[in-house]
Amino acid sequence: PALVGEVVVSATGVGTAKSGITIAPDGQTGWFADEGGIIHSFDANPGSPGFMTLSGQAQLTGSAPQALAVTPDGSALVVVGASSPPGVPSVMAVVDTTTMTEIATVPLTDNGSLMGLVDRSAVAVTQDGLHAVTLVQGLYAGPGFLSSAAVNVVDLDPSSPTFLTQTSFLPLQRFGQVDIAL
């Protein structure tokens, strides 16, 4: 569904920088992040009297959220932070969309291969809802190139023994990727 217009927000309670917008598969609800670590929900249904008004929020732990994606069934959001300094582990937050509460944080690692500022600027959920993939950009400590990108894969399958853990880290040979499409 296409959105036209602006989300109505109050002058207080919503951080200054907005990023990471996504819409539920049924088109009824949308979410965006602000720099204060808050995920806001809003009415995304153009036929609703409350269209484009805020309807809830979730306060997250960890770094400022930048990118978010919704699971195919609309039950959860996965959120990654904008950046983390060297030696500080990043996390992926999982938010229950019904209660707007953070239900899990998943530590993300670069396996020691990235140094410097690490930017997790994109996240996507696979069509089957079983995995989340994040794009990581930073400086690479390996041979052959100085700056690079990588992907983290997180298991979202509740029946899996690795549920809510990072299962893969794959360095990429190029830098400058800005988004993920699955």
Z-matrix of the N, CA and C atoms (Angstrom, degrees):
N
C 1 1.453
C 2 1.521 1 110.97
N 3 1.291 2 116.45 1 141.83
C 4 1.458 3 121.90 2 178.58
C 5 1.519 4 109.44 3 -92.68
N 6 1.307 5 116.06 4 142.96
C 7 1.455 6 121.09 5 177.37
C 8 1.516 7 108.96 6 -111.21
N 9 1.299 8 116.18 7 135.24
C 10 1.448 9 121.70 8 175.87
C 11 1.516 10 106.60 9 -126.17
N 12 1.313 11 117.27 10 129.41
C 13 1.453 12 120.60 11 -179.96
C 14 1.501 13 111.22 12 117.23
N 15 1.311 14 115.57 13 -169.97
C 16 1.452 15 121.79 14 -179.36
C 17 1.515 16 109.65 15 -122.65
N 18 1.333 17 115.09 16 147.74
C 19 1.457 18 119.84 17 173.25
C 20 1.522 19 107.44 18 -71.56
N 21 1.313 20 117.12 19 131.42
C 22 1.458 21 121.17 20 -179.86
C 23 1.518 22 107.94 21 -80.50
N 24 1.336 23 116.61 22 119.43
C 25 1.456 24 121.19 23 179.26
C 26 1.521 25 109.11 24 -127.56
N 27 1.330 26 115.29 25 151.52
C 28 1.459 27 119.48 26 177.53
C 29 1.518 28 109.58 27 -79.68
N 30 1.306 29 116.02 28 164.56
C 31 1.462 30 120.64 29 179.73
C 32 1.521 31 111.65 30 -70.60
N 33 1.323 32 117.55 31 -18.74
C 34 1.454 33 120.52 32 178.99
C 35 1.522 34 109.01 33 -119.73
N 36 1.302 35 115.49 34 154.51
C 37 1.451 36 120.49 35 173.97
C 38 1.514 37 115.09 36 89.48
N 39 1.306 38 118.35 37 -5.42
C 40 1.458 39 120.59 38 177.72
C 41 1.512 40 107.39 39 -124.91
N 42 1.331 41 116.85 40 123.45
C 43 1.460 42 122.06 41 -178.55
C 44 1.516 43 112.43 42 -56.92
N 45 1.314 44 115.87 43 166.26
C 46 1.460 45 120.08 44 -173.37
C 47 1.525 46 113.42 45 -77.54
N 48 1.301 47 118.75 46 -35.80
C 49 1.463 48 120.82 47 -177.91
C 50 1.518 49 109.69 48 -100.01
N 51 1.300 50 117.23 49 129.34
C 52 1.460 51 122.45 50 179.02
C 53 1.522 52 108.62 51 -111.65
N 54 1.307 53 116.28 52 142.47
C 55 1.461 54 119.66 53 178.73
C 56 1.520 55 109.00 54 -158.64
N 57 1.311 56 115.59 55 170.21
C 58 1.441 57 121.33 56 172.19
C 59 1.501 58 115.46 57 59.59
N 60 1.299 59 118.34 58 71.54
C 61 1.456 60 120.58 59 179.35
C 62 1.525 61 109.99 60 -99.21
N 63 1.334 62 116.46 61 143.12
C 64 1.461 63 121.69 62 174.94
C 65 1.523 64 108.59 63 -148.59
N 66 1.326 65 115.08 64 155.76
C 67 1.460 66 122.16 65 -178.09
C 68 1.528 67 108.62 66 -120.45
N 69 1.340 68 117.05 67 140.20
C 70 1.466 69 121.92 68 177.94
C 71 1.528 70 110.02 69 -59.89
N 72 1.324 71 116.90 70 149.75
C 73 1.472 72 120.01 71 178.99
C 74 1.529 73 113.68 72 -55.68
N 75 1.332 74 118.04 73 -30.02
C 76 1.466 75 119.81 74 179.11
C 77 1.527 76 112.90 75 -84.56
N 78 1.334 77 117.79 76 -2.71
C 79 1.454 78 122.34 77 176.68
C 80 1.513 79 115.54 78 75.77
N 81 1.325 80 118.42 79 7.39
C 82 1.463 81 121.34 80 -175.55
C 83 1.533 82 113.94 81 -87.35
N 84 1.328 83 117.04 82 -31.80
C 85 1.461 84 121.96 83 -174.09
C 86 1.518 85 109.78 84 -131.36
N 87 1.336 86 115.44 85 145.67
C 88 1.456 87 121.77 86 173.63
C 89 1.513 88 109.43 87 -126.86
N 90 1.319 89 116.43 88 163.28
C 91 1.462 90 122.26 89 179.34
C 92 1.518 91 108.99 90 -140.02
N 93 1.324 92 116.33 91 148.63
C 94 1.459 93 121.60 92 171.29
C 95 1.515 94 108.51 93 -144.43
N 96 1.337 95 115.48 94 160.96
C 97 1.461 96 121.94 95 -178.11
C 98 1.521 97 109.59 96 -106.18
N 99 1.334 98 116.73 97 153.45
C 100 1.460 99 120.21 98 169.49
C 101 1.523 100 108.72 99 -127.31
N 102 1.325 101 115.28 100 164.46
C 103 1.462 102 120.46 101 -173.59
C 104 1.514 103 113.62 102 -66.88
N 105 1.308 104 118.11 103 -12.69
C 106 1.458 105 121.19 104 178.89
C 107 1.521 106 113.39 105 -82.19
N 108 1.335 107 117.41 106 7.64
C 109 1.456 108 120.26 107 179.38
C 110 1.510 109 112.82 108 81.65
N 111 1.330 110 117.42 109 24.30
C 112 1.456 111 121.30 110 -178.07
C 113 1.526 112 109.76 111 -116.16
N 114 1.328 113 114.76 112 136.14
C 115 1.455 114 122.03 113 171.32
C 116 1.525 115 106.41 114 -100.98
N 117 1.317 116 116.64 115 126.25
C 118 1.462 117 122.24 116 179.62
C 119 1.520 118 109.37 117 -106.47
N 120 1.326 119 116.82 118 139.25
C 121 1.465 120 121.05 119 173.19
C 122 1.526 121 107.97 120 -105.24
N 123 1.334 122 115.10 121 150.89
C 124 1.460 123 119.63 122 177.92
C 125 1.520 124 109.83 123 -145.61
N 126 1.315 125 114.99 124 158.75
C 127 1.457 126 122.43 125 178.97
C 128 1.533 127 108.03 126 -75.74
N 129 1.324 128 116.74 127 117.60
C 130 1.465 129 121.94 128 -177.30
C 131 1.526 130 112.43 129 -106.07
N 132 1.319 131 117.27 130 7.43
C 133 1.460 132 121.45 131 -177.83
C 134 1.528 133 109.83 132 -87.76
N 135 1.349 134 118.19 133 111.08
C 136 1.461 135 120.35 134 -177.92
C 137 1.529 136 113.88 135 -60.60
N 138 1.321 137 118.65 136 -21.86
C 139 1.458 138 121.69 137 179.18
C 140 1.517 139 114.42 138 -86.65
N 141 1.310 140 116.93 139 -2.72
C 142 1.465 141 121.72 140 -176.99
C 143 1.527 142 110.93 141 -89.04
N 144 1.346 143 117.76 142 144.08
C 145 1.466 144 119.90 143 174.94
C 146 1.534 145 112.47 144 -62.96
N 147 1.333 146 116.98 145 -24.02
C 148 1.464 147 121.25 146 179.63
C 149 1.514 148 113.63 147 -94.60
N 150 1.322 149 117.72 148 15.52
C 151 1.463 150 122.30 149 -177.30
C 152 1.533 151 111.16 150 -49.34
N 153 1.332 152 115.05 151 128.30
C 154 1.459 153 125.52 152 177.01
C 155 1.528 154 114.04 153 67.99
N 156 1.327 155 118.37 154 22.80
C 157 1.465 156 120.90 155 174.27
C 158 1.519 157 109.13 156 -107.39
N 159 1.323 158 115.74 157 150.65
C 160 1.462 159 120.91 158 -179.96
C 161 1.518 160 110.83 159 -65.46
N 162 1.346 161 115.14 160 142.77
C 163 1.462 162 118.87 161 -179.47
C 164 1.519 163 113.48 162 -128.88
N 165 1.329 164 119.31 163 -7.28
C 166 1.459 165 121.40 164 179.07
C 167 1.506 166 111.54 165 177.36
N 168 1.333 167 115.55 166 175.18
C 169 1.456 168 120.11 167 177.20
C 170 1.520 169 110.80 168 -157.26
N 171 1.326 170 114.53 169 157.57
C 172 1.467 171 122.24 170 176.43
C 173 1.522 172 108.36 171 -132.38
N 174 1.328 173 117.30 172 128.06
C 175 1.462 174 121.74 173 175.56
C 176 1.524 175 108.41 174 -87.85
N 177 1.325 176 116.74 175 126.88
C 178 1.461 177 121.31 176 -178.00
C 179 1.517 178 111.35 177 -102.68
N 180 1.332 179 115.39 178 155.52
C 181 1.451 180 121.29 179 170.77
C 182 1.522 181 107.09 180 -92.93
N 183 1.309 182 118.14 181 164.04
C 184 1.462 183 120.61 182 176.92
C 185 1.514 184 112.60 183 91.40
N 186 1.339 185 115.13 184 -165.06
C 187 1.459 186 121.00 185 -175.29
C 188 1.522 187 111.54 186 -71.88
N 189 1.314 188 115.75 187 165.41
C 190 1.462 189 121.63 188 -178.71
C 191 1.526 190 110.46 189 -57.41
N 192 1.318 191 117.58 190 128.73
C 193 1.464 192 119.65 191 -179.69
C 194 1.522 193 111.36 192 -68.46
N 195 1.321 194 115.45 193 142.61
C 196 1.457 195 119.46 194 179.51
C 197 1.520 196 111.89 195 -127.18
N 198 1.315 197 117.36 196 -40.87
C 199 1.461 198 120.18 197 -176.40
C 200 1.524 199 109.04 198 -127.26
N 201 1.333 200 116.12 199 143.53
C 202 1.451 201 119.65 200 177.88
C 203 1.516 202 110.01 201 -145.99
N 204 1.334 203 114.18 202 155.91
C 205 1.461 204 122.04 203 179.05
C 206 1.522 205 107.93 204 -144.48
N 207 1.317 206 116.18 205 150.94
C 208 1.457 207 121.36 206 -179.98
C 209 1.529 208 108.87 207 -106.28
N 210 1.325 209 115.82 208 145.85
C 211 1.465 210 120.39 209 176.87
C 212 1.530 211 109.38 210 -69.17
N 213 1.333 212 117.97 211 155.85
C 214 1.466 213 120.49 212 -177.42
C 215 1.526 214 114.40 213 -58.10
N 216 1.337 215 117.85 214 -28.68
C 217 1.466 216 119.54 215 178.57
C 218 1.532 217 112.19 216 -88.26
N 219 1.338 218 117.41 217 -1.86
C 220 1.455 219 122.18 218 177.29
C 221 1.514 220 115.19 219 76.04
N 222 1.328 221 117.95 220 7.92
C 223 1.463 222 120.54 221 -174.79
C 224 1.525 223 114.36 222 -83.07
N 225 1.325 224 117.60 223 -19.51
C 226 1.463 225 119.88 224 -175.69
C 227 1.516 226 111.42 225 -147.03
N 228 1.330 227 114.54 226 151.57
C 229 1.453 228 122.83 227 170.85
C 230 1.517 229 107.66 228 -108.50
N 231 1.314 230 117.02 229 143.73
C 232 1.460 231 121.14 230 168.50
C 233 1.527 232 105.91 231 -112.50
N 234 1.326 233 115.39 232 135.04
C 235 1.462 234 121.65 233 -171.87
C 236 1.520 235 108.79 234 -132.89
N 237 1.334 236 116.50 235 134.47
C 238 1.463 237 120.62 236 175.73
C 239 1.516 238 109.13 237 -120.37
N 240 1.331 239 115.13 238 149.64
C 241 1.448 240 122.07 239 -178.20
C 242 1.509 241 112.63 240 -80.56
N 243 1.330 242 114.20 241 159.66
C 244 1.450 243 121.43 242 -176.29
C 245 1.521 244 112.28 243 -66.43
N 246 1.317 245 117.78 244 -43.08
C 247 1.459 246 119.02 245 -176.41
C 248 1.513 247 110.26 246 -163.51
N 249 1.312 248 113.59 247 164.33
C 250 1.456 249 119.15 248 172.40
C 251 1.519 250 107.97 249 -148.11
N 252 1.321 251 117.85 250 142.45
C 253 1.457 252 119.91 251 178.64
C 254 1.522 253 110.98 252 -74.62
N 255 1.337 254 117.63 253 164.77
C 256 1.464 255 120.81 254 179.37
C 257 1.526 256 111.16 255 -55.09
N 258 1.313 257 115.74 256 138.63
C 259 1.453 258 121.19 257 176.98
C 260 1.513 259 114.93 258 82.83
N 261 1.333 260 118.32 259 -6.27
C 262 1.457 261 121.54 260 178.41
C 263 1.522 262 107.87 261 -105.35
N 264 1.330 263 117.61 262 115.52
C 265 1.459 264 118.43 263 -177.44
C 266 1.522 265 111.84 264 -66.93
N 267 1.311 266 115.20 265 140.36
C 268 1.457 267 121.27 266 174.71
C 269 1.524 268 108.61 267 -87.97
N 270 1.325 269 115.79 268 162.61
C 271 1.453 270 120.25 269 177.75
C 272 1.519 271 110.12 270 -133.79
N 273 1.320 272 114.27 271 156.07
C 274 1.454 273 121.77 272 167.84
C 275 1.519 274 105.21 273 -107.82
N 276 1.317 275 116.67 274 125.28
C 277 1.456 276 120.78 275 176.59
C 278 1.520 277 108.90 276 -91.95
N 279 1.331 278 115.97 277 145.40
C 280 1.457 279 122.20 278 173.95
C 281 1.527 280 106.51 279 -117.71
N 282 1.334 281 116.07 280 126.03
C 283 1.463 282 122.49 281 -175.54
C 284 1.525 283 109.55 282 -117.74
N 285 1.329 284 116.74 283 129.00
C 286 1.455 285 122.11 284 173.83
C 287 1.526 286 107.45 285 -73.48
N 288 1.326 287 118.32 286 120.88
C 289 1.464 288 120.97 287 -174.86
C 290 1.530 289 113.15 288 -74.80
N 291 1.313 290 118.11 289 -20.84
C 292 1.465 291 120.38 290 178.92
C 293 1.521 292 111.06 291 -76.75
N 294 1.328 293 116.72 292 -46.19
C 295 1.463 294 120.92 293 -177.48
C 296 1.526 295 113.07 294 -95.22
N 297 1.344 296 117.07 295 -11.14
C 298 1.466 297 123.00 296 -176.06
C 299 1.530 298 110.93 297 53.94
N 300 1.344 299 115.54 298 47.64
C 301 1.458 300 121.33 299 175.58
C 302 1.526 301 109.14 300 -122.90
N 303 1.323 302 114.39 301 146.23
C 304 1.454 303 120.65 302 175.13
C 305 1.521 304 107.05 303 -74.95
N 306 1.341 305 116.50 304 117.95
C 307 1.463 306 119.49 305 -175.48
C 308 1.527 307 112.77 306 -102.10
N 309 1.335 308 116.72 307 -14.77
C 310 1.464 309 119.47 308 179.29
C 311 1.518 310 109.94 309 -162.46
N 312 1.329 311 115.02 310 153.35
C 313 1.462 312 121.57 311 167.74
C 314 1.521 313 106.65 312 -127.01
N 315 1.306 314 115.70 313 132.29
C 316 1.455 315 121.83 314 -177.49
C 317 1.523 316 108.42 315 -111.35
N 318 1.342 317 118.84 316 116.47
C 319 1.465 318 119.98 317 177.25
C 320 1.530 319 110.37 318 -63.14
N 321 1.325 320 115.88 319 135.73
C 322 1.461 321 121.74 320 177.45
C 323 1.515 322 108.29 321 -113.98
N 324 1.312 323 116.49 322 138.37
C 325 1.454 324 121.21 323 -178.86
C 326 1.515 325 109.77 324 -123.75
N 327 1.309 326 114.81 325 156.47
C 328 1.462 327 120.24 326 173.16
C 329 1.525 328 110.43 327 -108.44
N 330 1.335 329 116.40 328 12.87
C 331 1.466 330 122.48 329 179.99
C 332 1.527 331 112.61 330 56.56
N 333 1.331 332 117.30 331 24.97
C 334 1.461 333 121.72 332 178.53
C 335 1.513 334 113.89 333 76.19
N 336 1.341 335 118.56 334 7.20
C 337 1.461 336 119.77 335 -175.22
C 338 1.519 337 113.66 336 -92.83
N 339 1.315 338 118.05 337 -14.37
C 340 1.458 339 120.22 338 177.63
C 341 1.520 340 108.53 339 -108.05
N 342 1.323 341 115.70 340 140.46
C 343 1.464 342 119.81 341 176.39
C 344 1.520 343 107.16 342 -129.53
N 345 1.287 344 116.88 343 162.82
C 346 1.454 345 119.93 344 -177.71
C 347 1.510 346 111.10 345 81.37
N 348 1.310 347 116.30 346 -165.11
C 349 1.453 348 121.73 347 -178.55
C 350 1.515 349 110.18 348 -65.52
N 351 1.310 350 116.55 349 128.88
C 352 1.459 351 122.59 350 178.33
C 353 1.522 352 107.94 351 -108.30
N 354 1.323 353 116.22 352 124.97
C 355 1.463 354 122.35 353 -176.67
C 356 1.518 355 109.38 354 -116.42
N 357 1.320 356 116.57 355 116.16
C 358 1.469 357 121.17 356 174.71
C 359 1.522 358 106.88 357 -98.98
N 360 1.335 359 115.07 358 91.71
C 361 1.457 360 120.78 359 -168.69
C 362 1.516 361 114.24 360 -97.32
N 363 1.313 362 118.58 361 -4.33
C 364 1.460 363 120.15 362 -178.45
C 365 1.519 364 109.86 363 -152.06
N 366 1.330 365 114.85 364 150.70
C 367 1.462 366 121.36 365 175.60
C 368 1.520 367 107.46 366 -148.23
N 369 1.320 368 115.98 367 146.22
C 370 1.465 369 121.92 368 176.58
C 371 1.515 370 108.30 369 -144.13
N 372 1.332 371 115.38 370 155.03
C 373 1.460 372 122.05 371 176.32
C 374 1.522 373 107.09 372 -113.09
N 375 1.333 374 116.26 373 135.60
C 376 1.463 375 120.15 374 179.50
C 377 1.527 376 110.31 375 -62.20
N 378 1.321 377 116.76 376 156.60
C 379 1.457 378 121.29 377 -176.41
C 380 1.519 379 113.04 378 -60.87
N 381 1.325 380 117.16 379 -28.24
C 382 1.463 381 119.54 380 177.65
C 383 1.529 382 112.15 381 -85.11
N 384 1.335 383 117.41 382 -4.57
C 385 1.462 384 121.86 383 177.43
C 386 1.510 385 115.05 384 75.58
N 387 1.326 386 117.78 385 9.43
C 388 1.462 387 120.67 386 -174.16
C 389 1.528 388 114.43 387 -90.53
N 390 1.336 389 117.30 388 -15.72
C 391 1.465 390 120.26 389 -178.42
C 392 1.524 391 110.71 390 -143.06
N 393 1.323 392 115.01 391 149.38
C 394 1.459 393 122.13 392 170.11
C 395 1.523 394 106.79 393 -114.63
N 396 1.319 395 115.96 394 142.59
C 397 1.458 396 121.69 395 -179.24
C 398 1.520 397 107.76 396 -124.70
N 399 1.335 398 116.96 397 129.53
C 400 1.462 399 121.00 398 177.24
C 401 1.515 400 109.55 399 -113.21
N 402 1.309 401 115.24 400 147.17
C 403 1.460 402 121.77 401 173.27
C 404 1.514 403 107.60 402 -96.95
N 405 1.325 404 116.11 403 127.94
C 406 1.459 405 122.98 404 -178.95
C 407 1.518 406 107.51 405 -116.48
N 408 1.323 407 117.27 406 130.66
C 409 1.454 408 120.75 407 175.71
C 410 1.513 409 108.60 408 -125.15
N 411 1.325 410 116.50 409 140.23
C 412 1.455 411 120.66 410 -179.67
C 413 1.508 412 110.10 411 -179.90
N 414 1.302 413 115.70 412 -164.98
C 415 1.458 414 121.39 413 177.10
C 416 1.515 415 108.51 414 -92.78
N 417 1.325 416 116.87 415 132.99
C 418 1.450 417 122.68 416 -176.32
C 419 1.525 418 110.09 417 -98.09
N 420 1.316 419 116.52 418 135.45
C 421 1.461 420 121.15 419 -177.29
C 422 1.527 421 112.62 420 -91.98
N 423 1.315 422 118.14 421 -0.99
C 424 1.465 423 121.26 422 -176.85
C 425 1.517 424 112.93 423 -84.39
N 426 1.342 425 117.22 424 174.35
C 427 1.465 426 121.51 425 -178.93
C 428 1.530 427 111.82 426 -73.59
N 429 1.330 428 115.75 427 149.05
C 430 1.448 429 120.36 428 169.59
C 431 1.507 430 116.41 429 98.20
N 432 1.292 431 118.66 430 -24.46
C 433 1.457 432 119.64 431 177.80
C 434 1.521 433 109.87 432 -156.44
N 435 1.329 434 115.12 433 150.87
C 436 1.453 435 120.17 434 -175.01
C 437 1.523 436 113.55 435 -97.72
N 438 1.318 437 116.63 436 -32.35
C 439 1.460 438 118.63 437 178.37
C 440 1.517 439 108.01 438 -126.02
N 441 1.304 440 115.87 439 145.31
C 442 1.448 441 118.05 440 -174.55
C 443 1.510 442 111.13 441 -159.13
N 444 1.301 443 113.27 442 -175.36
C 445 1.456 444 121.67 443 176.74
C 446 1.523 445 107.53 444 -134.11
N 447 1.308 446 114.63 445 168.17
C 448 1.454 447 120.41 446 179.33
C 449 1.520 448 107.74 447 -157.23
N 450 1.311 449 115.36 448 170.61
C 451 1.460 450 120.25 449 173.94
C 452 1.522 451 109.11 450 -125.00
N 453 1.338 452 114.92 451 143.90
C 454 1.460 453 122.77 452 169.70
C 455 1.518 454 106.34 453 -107.04
N 456 1.332 455 117.01 454 142.77
C 457 1.456 456 121.85 455 174.12
C 458 1.525 457 107.51 456 -118.50
N 459 1.338 458 116.08 457 129.97
C 460 1.462 459 122.31 458 -179.71
C 461 1.524 460 108.65 459 -118.75
N 462 1.322 461 116.02 460 134.21
C 463 1.461 462 123.01 461 -179.94
C 464 1.534 463 109.67 462 -78.50
N 465 1.342 464 117.26 463 121.67
C 466 1.470 465 122.33 464 177.48
C 467 1.525 466 112.59 465 -109.43
N 468 1.328 467 116.74 466 8.88
C 469 1.469 468 121.75 467 -177.03
C 470 1.531 469 109.71 468 -84.31
N 471 1.347 470 118.59 469 109.97
C 472 1.467 471 120.58 470 -177.90
C 473 1.524 472 114.03 471 -62.05
N 474 1.343 473 118.58 472 -20.24
C 475 1.459 474 120.68 473 179.36
C 476 1.529 475 112.75 474 -87.57
N 477 1.321 476 116.86 475 -3.66
C 478 1.466 477 121.31 476 -177.06
C 479 1.529 478 111.27 477 -87.84
N 480 1.342 479 117.83 478 145.28
C 481 1.468 480 119.69 479 176.28
C 482 1.535 481 112.32 480 -68.00
N 483 1.340 482 117.58 481 -15.88
C 484 1.466 483 120.71 482 178.79
C 485 1.532 484 111.88 483 -104.78
N 486 1.338 485 117.26 484 21.92
C 487 1.456 486 122.77 485 179.73
C 488 1.528 487 110.91 486 -51.78
N 489 1.330 488 115.80 487 132.09
C 490 1.461 489 124.55 488 179.45
C 491 1.531 490 113.09 489 57.98
N 492 1.323 491 115.84 490 40.22
C 493 1.459 492 121.18 491 170.62
C 494 1.519 493 108.55 492 -132.23
N 495 1.329 494 114.79 493 154.93
C 496 1.461 495 119.81 494 174.21
C 497 1.513 496 107.52 495 -73.60
N 498 1.320 497 117.17 496 126.97
C 499 1.461 498 120.60 497 -178.45
C 500 1.520 499 112.86 498 -106.21
N 501 1.331 500 118.02 499 -19.35
C 502 1.470 501 120.38 500 -178.51
C 503 1.515 502 111.19 501 -149.21
N 504 1.328 503 113.93 502 150.99
C 505 1.461 504 122.76 503 170.30
C 506 1.519 505 106.01 504 -137.60
N 507 1.311 506 117.40 505 122.91
C 508 1.455 507 121.73 506 -175.86
C 509 1.526 508 110.50 507 -127.19
N 510 1.350 509 117.90 508 107.60
C 511 1.472 510 119.46 509 175.49
C 512 1.532 511 110.18 510 -66.30
N 513 1.315 512 115.40 511 142.37
C 514 1.455 513 121.77 512 176.41
C 515 1.517 514 108.92 513 -105.84
N 516 1.302 515 117.31 514 150.83
C 517 1.458 516 121.92 515 -176.13
C 518 1.523 517 113.83 516 -83.22
N 519 1.302 518 118.12 517 -0.84
C 520 1.463 519 121.01 518 -177.32
C 521 1.518 520 109.27 519 -127.89
N 522 1.328 521 114.95 520 157.76
C 523 1.458 522 121.63 521 176.55
C 524 1.515 523 108.45 522 -118.63
N 525 1.301 524 116.91 523 150.06
C 526 1.445 525 120.36 524 176.25
C 527 1.505 526 113.49 525 114.01
N 528 1.339 527 118.04 526 -1.64
C 529 1.454 528 120.52 527 175.29
C 530 1.532 529 107.79 528 -63.55
N 531 1.317 530 117.31 529 138.45
C 532 1.448 531 118.94 530 -177.74
C 533 1.511 532 113.77 531 -123.72
N 534 1.321 533 119.38 532 -6.07
C 535 1.444 534 119.78 533 -177.57
C 536 1.532 535 110.24 534 -155.49
N 537 1.315 536 114.73 535 168.42
C 538 1.457 537 122.04 536 178.97
C 539 1.530 538 107.75 537 -127.99
N 540 1.298 539 116.63 538 136.92
C 541 1.463 540 121.24 539 172.05
C 542 1.520 541 107.32 540 -129.72
N 543 1.306 542 116.83 541 128.09
C 544 1.468 543 121.25 542 179.61
C 545 1.503 544 110.13 543 -115.55
